[in-house]
Amino acid sequence: MSGTRPGDSALAMLRERGRAGGSQRVRAHPRYRVIAECLLAEIANGKHAVGNLLPTEIELCKRFGASRYTVREALRVITEKGLVTRRPGAGSMVIAAAQPSVYRQTLNSLSEILSYPSETYRDGSTSASVVADGQLATLLGCPLGAGWFRISGVRRSAGIPLPLAWQDIYILPRLAGVVRSPNLDREPVYAQLERMFGQTAEYARLELFPSRVSRKIAPALAVKVGSPAITIIRRYIDKDACNFETTVTIHPEGRFTYSMEFRRELHAPR
């Protein structure tokens, strides 16, 4: 009998996942992580030698029966571990057979980094179905013409007269029923989506960049058009690498301080 080839166990797990559906065991192994572990094992075993290219995204999609988004998340995992470097048009090259010593920037928890303090709340929220035009598609990282459901409003804090921010929350249309939640403006939307629909955030991405307050929201924020601001984008990703919620928050200058704690994590060479 021939030995087990690198990646066979991962492929078997993917097949099991398809049969098992929503079992607890399956949820513990997101599809993109199973693919990443398979590729990591193959790199460690020398199937993909240092200096060689990994199979293309299309080849990996066909091999694992996965979407391109899922494969890209798997490649992101092994890239962040320092084993692969990726360049547009050049593919993914193996640069190390084992994870090197690295410093990693970490945050305390998903709930802490993606939620505002409990004493803050949205005020006067409105909601509507929207279709992504060019600007929105770029902002959300989605295809042109994609449908979203948007919840908008100012965020306030008890005892502070001026609003802290303007917030637009974009969720998939099938999750629009969250607006019926009696606690919609007081609890993080992603937490309500998990409770109401079982839609769980496996991980999230956070982007911060300087911006200006637009004419549309300046009156609600009580600032002049073009005033300096900080925009924070939070993208909530599920176990299948699907972005099911994107929150865009615009903080006028001097209204909010965002503090993060970084922990040093050192991986010893194997």
C-alpha positions in Angstrom: 0.0 0.0 0.0 1.4 3.4 -0.9 1.9 6.0 1.8 -0.3 9.0 2.4 0.7 12.0 0.2 1.0 15.5 1.7 -2.4 17.1 1.7 -4.4 13.9 1.6 -5.6 14.4 5.2 -6.7 18.0 4.4 -8.6 16.9 1.3 -10.3 14.2 3.4 -11.3 16.8 6.0 -12.8 19.0 3.3 -14.9 16.1 2.1 -15.9 15.3 5.6 -16.9 19.0 6.0 -19.2 18.7 3.1 -20.9 15.7 4.6 -21.0 16.9 8.1 -22.7 20.2 7.4 -22.9 22.4 10.5 -21.3 20.1 13.1 -19.2 21.6 15.8 -16.1 19.7 14.5 -16.5 21.2 11.1 -16.9 24.7 12.5 -13.6 24.3 14.3 -11.8 23.9 10.9 -12.7 26.7 8.5 -12.2 25.7 4.9 -9.4 28.2 4.2 -7.5 27.1 7.2 -7.7 23.4 6.2 -6.2 24.4 2.8 -3.5 26.5 4.5 -2.5 23.6 6.7 -2.3 21.3 3.7 0.0 23.7 1.9 2.1 24.3 5.0 2.5 20.5 5.3 3.6 20.2 1.7 6.1 23.0 2.1 7.6 21.4 5.2 7.8 18.0 3.4 9.6 19.5 0.4 6.8 19.0 -2.1 7.0 22.8 -2.7 10.7 23.6 -2.4 12.2 27.0 -1.4 12.5 29.1 -4.5 9.6 27.4 -6.3 6.2 28.7 -7.1 3.1 27.3 -5.5 0.3 26.2 -7.9 -1.8 29.1 -9.2 -5.0 30.2 -7.6 -7.0 28.6 -10.3 -5.2 25.3 -9.9 -5.7 25.4 -6.1 -9.4 26.2 -6.6 -9.8 23.1 -8.8 -7.8 20.9 -6.5 -9.7 21.8 -3.3 -13.1 22.5 -4.9 -13.0 25.9 -3.3 -13.8 29.5 -4.3 -11.0 31.9 -5.3 -11.8 34.0 -2.2 -11.2 31.0 0.0 -8.0 30.1 -1.7 -6.7 33.7 -1.3 -7.4 33.6 2.4 -5.4 30.3 2.7 -2.5 32.0 0.8 -2.8 35.0 3.1 -2.3 32.7 6.1 0.9 31.1 4.9 2.2 34.5 3.6 1.7 36.0 7.1 3.6 33.1 8.6 6.7 34.1 6.5 6.8 31.0 4.3 5.6 32.6 1.0 5.9 35.9 -0.8 3.2 37.0 -3.2 3.6 39.4 -6.1 0.8 40.4 -8.6 1.4 38.6 -11.8 4.3 36.6 -10.5 2.5 34.1 -8.3 3.3 32.8 -4.8 7.0 31.9 -4.2 8.1 29.7 -1.3 10.8 31.5 0.7 11.1 29.4 3.8 10.4 25.7 4.7 9.6 26.5 8.4 8.1 29.5 10.1 10.9 32.0 11.1 11.1 34.0 14.3 8.7 37.0 13.9 7.1 39.7 15.8 3.3 39.7 15.4 1.0 42.6 16.2 -2.0 41.2 18.0 -5.2 42.7 19.6 -6.8 41.7 22.8 -10.0 40.1 21.4 -12.4 40.3 18.5 -15.1 41.8 20.7 -12.9 44.4 22.1 -11.3 45.7 18.9 -14.5 45.6 16.8 -16.9 47.1 19.3 -17.4 50.6 20.8 -17.7 51.0 24.6 -21.1 49.9 25.9 -22.0 53.5 26.9 -22.0 54.6 23.2 -25.0 54.0 20.9 -26.3 54.9 17.5 -29.0 57.6 17.4 -31.7 58.0 14.8 -30.7 55.1 12.6 -32.2 54.7 9.1 -31.9 51.7 6.8 -32.3 51.0 3.1 -31.3 48.6 0.4 -28.4 49.9 -1.8 -26.5 48.8 -4.9 -22.8 49.3 -5.0 -21.7 52.0 -7.5 -18.1 52.5 -8.4 -17.2 54.4 -5.3 -19.0 52.1 -2.9 -17.7 49.0 -4.6 -14.1 50.3 -4.1 -14.8 51.1 -0.5 -16.4 47.7 0.3 -14.1 45.7 -1.9 -17.1 44.1 -3.7 -18.2 43.7 -7.3 -19.9 46.6 -9.1 -23.6 46.3 -8.7 -23.5 44.1 -5.6 -26.5 44.5 -3.4 -26.2 45.5 0.3 -28.5 46.5 3.1 -27.3 49.7 4.9 -27.9 50.9 8.4 -26.8 54.5 9.0 -26.8 57.0 11.9 -24.7 59.0 14.3 -22.9 57.4 17.2 -23.2 59.2 20.6 -22.0 58.7 24.1 -24.1 59.5 27.2 -23.2 62.9 28.7 -21.4 64.2 25.7 -23.4 66.6 23.6 -21.6 66.3 20.2 -21.8 63.1 18.2 -18.8 60.9 18.2 -19.1 59.7 14.6 -21.2 58.9 11.5 -21.6 55.2 10.9 -22.7 53.3 7.8 -23.1 49.5 8.4 -23.4 47.4 5.2 -24.7 43.8 5.6 -25.7 41.1 3.1 -29.4 41.5 2.1 -30.3 38.1 3.6 -29.4 39.5 7.0 -31.6 42.7 6.8 -34.0 41.3 9.4 -31.6 42.4 12.1 -33.3 45.8 12.0 -36.2 44.1 13.9 -33.9 43.6 16.9 -35.1 45.7 19.8 -31.5 46.4 20.7 -30.3 47.3 17.2 -28.6 50.6 18.2 -27.2 49.5 21.5 -25.4 46.3 20.7 -22.8 45.5 18.0 -24.6 44.4 14.8 -22.2 41.5 14.2 -23.2 40.1 17.7 -26.9 40.4 16.8 -26.3 38.7 13.5 -24.7 35.8 15.3 -27.6 35.5 17.7 -30.4 36.0 15.2 -28.9 34.2 12.1 -26.0 32.1 13.4 -23.7 34.3 11.2 -20.4 34.1 13.0 -17.3 36.3 12.4 -14.3 33.9 12.1 -12.0 36.9 11.9 -12.1 40.6 10.9 -10.0 43.2 9.2 -9.5 46.8 10.4 -8.4 49.7 8.3 -7.8 53.3 9.6 -7.0 56.3 7.4 -7.3 60.1 7.4 -10.2 61.6 5.6 -12.6 64.6 5.3 -16.2 65.0 6.4 -18.4 65.0 3.4 -21.2 67.5 2.7 -23.8 64.8 3.2 -22.9 64.1 6.8 -21.4 67.4 8.0 -24.7 68.8 9.4 -25.3 65.6 11.4 -21.8 65.7 12.9 -22.0 69.5 13.6 -18.8 70.3 11.7 -17.9 72.2 8.6 -17.7 70.4 5.2 -14.2 69.2 4.6 -13.2 69.0 8.3 -10.4 66.5 9.1 -11.6 63.1 10.2 -10.5 59.5 10.7 -12.3 56.8 8.9 -12.3 53.3 10.4 -13.5 50.3 8.3 -14.2 47.0 9.9 -14.8 44.0 7.7 -16.3 40.9 9.3 -15.4 37.6 7.6 -17.1 34.2 8.2 -15.5 30.7 8.0 -16.0 30.5 4.3 -14.1 33.8 3.7 -17.3 35.7 3.0 -17.4 39.4 4.0 -20.9 39.6 5.4 -20.7 42.9 7.2 -18.6 46.1 6.6 -18.8 49.0 8.9 -17.6 52.5 7.9 -17.2 54.9 10.7 -16.1 58.5 10.3 -14.8 60.3 13.4 -14.4 64.1 13.2 -11.1 65.4 14.5 -10.9 65.6 18.3 -14.0 63.5 19.0 -12.6 60.1 19.6 -9.4 58.4 20.6 -8.7 54.8 19.4 -6.3 53.0 21.6 -4.8 49.5 20.9 -2.5 47.3 22.8 0.2 45.3 21.0 1.7 42.1 22.4 5.0 40.6 21.5 4.8 37.1 20.2 8.0 35.3 19.3 8.1 32.1 17.4 11.3 30.1 17.8 12.8 28.5 14.6 12.0 24.8 14.2 
